């Protein structure tokens, strides 16, 4: 997975026009002026042209924060934090990032009247961007522990940032630190406007399962359906989790209750088919898929699953026939012929699936398997050619 390489933040950028509160003397003034010029060039996407100003600002502010008259000046330390946060970003300089963090801490401690709060915040945001960039670099190297640490460190300066929260969660997942991953994902569940919200709520049950916490997984899966009631992945996940935890009767009852209120909902019939199929009731599963197809004959998934139910049932019967060594050849052949007729019911569903999605390799393979079973070599070869052409 490729991570986005930058984050956006709002705040008061430090420019010459916004620095009237700073001491207008000596090195503080020199640092302020040169940083303002750098910041203007940075805003114009010409950072390289401003590096000389940034270096001059660095030299001046280094002198200011050790001078007896300005060593405890919150304005000077704010400039210090801004300068070093930008050096960290421009040069990917970890040492500068440490100094920026120290500057932010010192400026915050000294800024009793909060006159510098906005610019201290901007310094933090800039340092947060540096930590974010370091996290992305670590992710690209598959160093997921470092990536998590960097993304989490960035959150200290950009609290509540959804991208950072999600990326730190992803890094924790890759590092198999599921407790931390769950913590991050849970923080995003209430943020419904987040662009990756659906991915978060769908993945959260899986994280709980990784910890063998089925109770929380079931709860999270149910919440995913509540958040996205028409999303196939959310509904199917909820069904599957309930089935593997022995709640077949509950999930079937839940869907049937919904159908009682909305009998024309094709998706509910389809989901009921999934539930019956997973519960080992193929006849009821097929009937449910057929109900869905009565409502919408072009329902791809229902066509596919109806065909699969029929073919799987035929496969099981064929295995039983082959295992029955007591059958005379005549009886065996008669039963195979009857079985082919039974499996023949799958063909309309298989053909419809391919018609609806001609390049769907799974649909084509299902159709080829059908012709293989029917021993129709010409048709099987024809479908295989389509499979080969789609690869």
C-alpha positions in Angstrom: 0.0 0.0 0.0 1.3 3.4 -1.0 0.8 6.1 1.6 0.0 9.7 0.7 3.2 11.8 1.0 1.9 14.9 2.7 -0.8 16.1 5.1 -2.6 19.4 5.1 -2.8 21.6 8.1 -4.2 25.0 8.9 -2.6 27.6 11.0 -0.9 31.0 11.1 2.2 30.9 9.0 5.1 33.0 10.3 5.7 35.8 7.9 7.2 39.2 8.2 3.7 40.7 8.2 2.6 38.7 11.3 5.5 39.2 13.6 4.9 42.6 15.1 4.8 41.0 18.6 8.4 40.0 18.4 11.3 42.0 19.9 12.5 44.4 17.3 16.2 44.3 18.2 19.4 42.4 17.4 19.5 38.8 16.5 15.8 38.2 17.2 14.9 40.8 14.7 17.4 39.4 12.2 16.1 35.9 12.6 12.5 37.1 12.3 13.2 39.0 9.1 15.1 36.2 7.4 12.6 33.5 8.5 9.8 35.7 7.1 11.6 35.9 3.7 12.1 32.1 3.7 8.5 31.5 4.6 7.3 33.7 1.7 9.5 31.7 -0.7 8.3 28.5 0.8 4.7 29.5 0.3 5.6 30.2 -3.4 7.0 26.7 -3.7 10.5 28.0 -4.1 12.1 26.6 -0.9 15.5 26.3 -2.5 15.7 30.0 -3.1 14.9 30.6 0.6 17.5 28.3 2.1 20.1 31.0 2.5 17.5 33.1 4.5 16.7 30.1 6.6 20.4 29.5 7.4 20.8 33.2 8.3 17.8 32.9 10.6 19.2 29.8 12.2 22.5 31.6 13.0 20.8 34.6 14.4 18.3 32.7 16.6 21.0 30.4 17.9 22.8 33.4 19.2 19.6 35.0 20.6 18.5 32.0 22.7 21.9 31.9 24.5 22.1 35.7 25.0 21.3 36.8 28.6 18.8 39.4 27.4 16.8 37.0 25.2 17.5 33.5 26.6 14.1 33.5 28.3 12.2 35.4 25.7 9.2 33.3 24.5 9.2 35.2 21.2 12.8 34.1 20.6 12.1 30.5 21.4 9.1 30.5 19.1 11.2 31.7 16.2 13.8 29.0 17.2 11.1 26.3 17.0 9.8 27.6 13.7 13.3 27.8 12.2 14.4 24.3 13.3 11.1 22.7 12.4 11.5 24.0 8.9 15.1 22.9 8.7 14.0 19.4 9.8 11.5 19.3 6.9 13.7 20.9 4.2 16.7 18.8 5.0 15.1 15.7 6.5 17.3 16.5 9.5 16.4 14.5 12.6 18.8 16.6 14.8 16.9 19.7 13.8 13.7 18.0 14.7 14.9 17.4 18.2 15.9 21.0 18.5 12.5 22.1 17.2 10.8 19.9 19.8 12.9 21.5 22.5 12.1 24.9 21.2 8.4 24.2 21.2 8.6 23.0 24.8 10.6 26.0 25.9 8.4 28.5 24.1 5.2 27.0 25.5 6.6 27.2 29.1 7.7 30.8 28.7 4.6 32.1 26.8 2.5 32.8 29.9 0.3 35.4 28.1 -0.2 33.1 25.0 0.8 35.9 22.6 2.9 33.3 20.7 0.4 30.5 20.8 -0.6 30.5 17.2 3.0 30.5 15.9 4.0 27.8 18.4 1.1 25.8 17.0 2.4 26.3 13.5 5.9 25.1 14.6 4.3 22.0 16.0 2.4 21.4 12.8 5.6 21.8 10.8 7.3 19.3 13.1 4.3 17.0 12.8 4.8 17.1 9.0 8.4 16.1 9.5 7.4 13.1 11.7 4.8 12.2 9.1 7.3 12.2 6.3 9.7 10.0 8.4 6.8 7.6 9.0 6.1 7.3 5.3 9.8 6.7 4.6 9.9 4.0 7.3 6.7 2.4 5.8 8.3 2.3 2.4 11.2 0.4 3.9 8.7 -1.9 5.6 10.0 -0.7 9.0 6.5 -0.7 10.5 7.5 -0.2 14.1 9.4 3.0 13.3 6.5 4.1 11.0 4.1 3.7 13.9 6.3 5.6 16.3 6.7 8.5 13.8 3.0 8.7 13.0 2.2 8.6 16.6 4.8 11.2 17.4 3.2 13.4 14.7 -0.1 13.1 16.5 1.4 14.9 19.5 1.6 18.0 17.3 -1.4 17.3 15.1 -3.9 15.8 17.5 -7.0 14.3 16.0 -5.6 14.2 12.4 -7.5 11.4 10.7 -4.7 10.6 8.2 -2.1 10.2 10.9 -4.5 8.2 13.1 -5.3 5.8 10.3 -1.7 5.5 9.1 -0.5 4.8 12.7 -3.2 2.1 12.9 -2.1 0.6 9.6 1.5 0.5 10.7 0.5 -1.2 14.0 -1.4 -3.8 12.0 1.6 -4.5 9.8 3.7 -4.8 13.0 1.1 -7.2 14.4 0.5 -4.9 17.4 -3.2 -5.4 17.3 -3.9 -3.6 20.6 -2.5 -0.3 19.2 -4.1 -0.9 15.9 -7.5 -1.3 17.6 -6.9 1.8 19.6 -6.3 3.9 16.5 -9.2 2.4 14.5 -11.6 2.9 17.4 -10.7 6.6 17.5 -11.8 6.9 13.9 -15.1 5.1 14.2 -17.0 8.2 15.2 -15.5 10.3 12.4 -18.0 9.3 9.7 -16.8 12.0 7.3 -13.3 10.5 7.1 -12.7 9.3 3.6 -11.5 5.8 4.8 -14.2 5.4 7.4 -15.7 2.4 5.7 -12.4 0.6 5.5 -11.8 1.3 9.2 -15.1 -0.1 10.4 -14.9 -3.1 8.1 -11.3 -3.9 9.3 -12.0 -3.4 13.0 -13.8 -6.8 13.4 -10.8 -8.5 11.8 -8.4 -6.9 14.2 -10.5 -8.2 17.1 -10.4 -11.7 15.6 -6.7 -11.5 15.4 -6.8 -11.2 19.2 -9.4 -14.0 19.3 -11.8 -11.6 20.8 -14.9 -12.8 19.1 -17.3 -10.9 21.3 -15.8 -7.6 20.3 -15.5 -8.7 16.7 -19.3 -9.5 16.5 -20.1 -6.2 18.1 -17.9 -4.3 15.7 -19.3 -6.2 12.7 -22.8 -5.3 13.8 -21.8 -1.7 14.1 -20.3 -1.8 10.6 -23.7 -3.0 9.2 -25.4 -0.2 11.1 -23.1 2.3 9.6 -23.3 0.9 6.1 -26.5 -1.2 5.9 -26.4 -1.5 2.1 -22.7 -2.4 1.8 -22.3 -6.0 0.7 -18.9 -6.5 2.4 -20.2 -5.2 5.7 -23.3 -7.4 5.6 -21.4 -10.5 4.5 -18.8 -10.1 7.1 -21.5 -9.8 9.8 -23.1 -13.0 8.5 -19.9 -14.9 8.3 -18.8 -13.9 11.8 -22.1 -15.0 13.3 -21.9 -18.3 11.4 -18.4 -19.2 12.5 -19.3 -18.4 16.1 -22.3 -20.7 16.0 -25.0 -18.0 15.7 -26.5 -19.5 12.5 -30.1 -19.4 13.9 -29.7 -15.8 15.0 -28.4 -14.4 11.7 -31.1 -16.3 9.7 -33.8 -15.0 12.1 -32.4 -11.5 11.8 -32.5 -11.5 8.0 -36.0 -13.2 7.9 -37.2 -10.4 10.3 -35.9 -7.8 7.9 -37.5 -9.6 4.9 -40.8 -9.5 6.7 -40.6 -5.7 6.5 -39.0 -5.5 3.1 -39.8 -8.6 1.1 -38.8 -7.0 -2.2 -35.3 -6.4 -1.1 -33.1 -8.5 -3.4 -30.1 -8.1 -1.2 -31.8 -9.5 1.8 -32.8 -12.7 -0.1 -29.2 -12.9 -1.3 -27.8 -12.6 2.2 -30.2 -15.2 3.4 -28.9 -17.5 0.7 -25.3 -16.8 2.0 -26.5 -17.6 5.6 -28.2 -20.8 4.6 -25.2 -21.9 2.5 -22.8 -21.3 5.3 -25.1 -23.2 7.6 -25.0 -26.2 5.4 -28.5 -25.9 4.0 -27.9 -25.7 0.2 -31.6 -26.2 -0.8 -32.7 -23.3 1.2 -29.7 -21.3 -0.1 -30.7 -22.0 -3.7 -34.3 -21.0 -3.0 -33.2 -17.7 -1.5 -30.9 -16.9 -4.5 -33.8 -17.7 -6.8 -36.0 -15.3 -4.9 -33.4 -12.6 -5.4 -33.3 -13.4 -9.1 -37.1 -13.1 -9.3 -36.7 -9.5 -8.2 -33.6 -8.8 -10.4 -32.7 -11.4 -13.0 -29.5 -9.4 -13.6 -28.2 -9.8 -10.1 -24.7 -11.1 -10.9 -23.8 -12.5 -7.4 -27.1 -14.3 -7.1 -26.7 -15.9 -10.5 -23.2 -17.0 -9.6 -24.0 -18.4 -6.2 -27.1 -20.2 -7.5 -24.9 -22.0 -10.0 -22.3 -22.8 -7.5 -24.8 -24.3 -5.1 -26.1 -26.6 -7.8 -22.6 -27.6 -9.0 -21.3 -28.2 -5.5 -24.3 -30.4 -4.7 -23.6 -32.4 -7.9 -19.9 -32.7 -7.1 -20.7 -34.2 -3.7 -23.1 -36.7 -5.3 -20.5 -37.7 -7.9 -17.9 -38.3 -5.1 -20.4 -40.5 -3.4 -21.1 -42.4 -6.6 -17.4 -42.9 -7.3 -16.9 -44.2 -3.8 -19.7 -46.8 -4.1 -18.0 -49.9 -5.4 -21.1 -51.9 -5.2 -22.7 -50.3 -8.2 -22.8 -52.2 -11.5 -21.6 -50.2 -14.5 -25.1 -49.9 -15.9 -26.4 -48.5 -12.7 -23.4 -46.2 -12.3 -23.9 -44.8 -15.8 -27.6 -44.3 -15.2 -26.9 -42.3 -12.0 -24.2 -40.2 -13.7 -26.7 -39.4 -16.5 -29.3 -38.3 -14.0 -26.7 -36.3 -12.1 -25.7 -34.5 -15.3 -29.4 -33.6 -15.9 -29.5 -32.2 -12.3 -26.4 -30.2 -12.7 -27.7 -28.9 -16.0 -29.9 -26.6 -14.0 -26.8 -24.6 -13.3 -26.1 -23.7 -17.0 -28.6 -20.8 -17.3 -27.1 -19.2 -14.2 -23.6 -19.7 -15.4 -24.3 -18.2 -18.8 -26.1 -15.3 -17.3 -23.1 -14.5 -15.1 -20.8 -14.5 -18.1 -23.3 -12.4 -20.0 -23.4 -9.8 -17.2 -19.6 -9.7 -16.8 -17.9 -11.2 -19.8 -14.4 -10.6 -18.4 -15.1 -12.0 -15.0 -12.5 -14.8 -14.7 -14.3 -16.5 -11.8 -17.6 -16.7 -13.9 -15.7 -18.1 -16.9 -13.9 -20.7 -14.7 -17.2 -21.8 -13.3 -18.6 -22.2 -16.8 -15.5 -24.2 -17.9 -15.8 -26.4 -14.8 -19.4 -27.1 -15.9 -18.4 -28.1 -19.4 -15.6 -30.2 -18.0 -18.0 -32.1 -15.9 -20.4 -32.5 -18.8 -17.4 -33.8 -20.9 -18.1 -31.2 -23.6 -14.5 -30.7 -24.7 -15.3 -28.2 -27.4 -17.2 -25.9 -25.2 -14.6 -26.2 -22.4 -11.9 -25.2 -24.9 -13.9 -22.3 -26.1 -14.3 -20.9 -22.5 -10.6 -21.6 -21.7 -9.7 -19.4 -24.7 -11.7 -16.6 -23.2 -10.0 -17.1 -19.8 -6.6 -17.0 -21.5 -7.5 -13.9 -23.4 -8.5 -12.1 -20.2 -5.2 -12.8 -18.4 
